[in-house]
């Protein structure tokens, strides 16, 4: 996606291109085949949902054809993970590769351990306290509650007269793989009628796929996970530049 003469221009494939992703199912299959996939075009040519779909129906609201609508469906189906994973921008990660992103981005830390070591901020903890409880035996319990991001903002004390930079903190927690977008829902008015754009519902990945599966790469050093991700990117895109590769790998939290 780029700006030309003040207009946003989407880059993608022709409608009749046989390689075009044509459905939610094909999008999920592409993520599983590639391992991870940004939503919008970046510095690795051809490596995004945008560039694998037609620009014809983006933001049209046509559920059958609109990739922007597909992302909501994919998030709620839990076949792959969705969130702001790539330099604060949205994308998908397969369940096969999720543990390695978790291991590297978290630096091998569960959130409670990160807090205990003084590596997490107070604002991050105010959000994560809604999702993680530490039991007396030291085990972790992960919330299954579906809370709209807009409601979480208020309950965690962000907004007018409270804590600042809610969107930035949420983006950071997704980048560190402590939260994913588990679904989208529309808000309802007092009459029970839906209104506005769909709102994301965040949850820890452990709530969706289980602690053991999500943290299975903790058995290797975080840098080893990063190296495996790098190798996979370069296997797919040998000409990718270092900066572009590092955007996908991300930063250790």
Secondary structure, 3 states (H helix, E strand, C coil): CEEECCEEECCCCCCCCCCCCCCHHHHHHHHHHHCEEECCCCCCCCCCHHHHCCHHHCCCCCCCCCHHHHHHHHHHHCCEEEEEEECCEEEEEEHHHHHHHHHHHHCCCCHHHHHHCCCCCHHHHHHHCCCEEECCCCCEEECCCCCEHHHHHHHCCECCCCECCHHHHHHHHHHCCCCEEEEEEEEECCCCCEEEEEEEEEECHHHHHCHHHHCHHHHCCHHHHHHHHHHHHHHHCCCCCHHHHHHHHCCCC
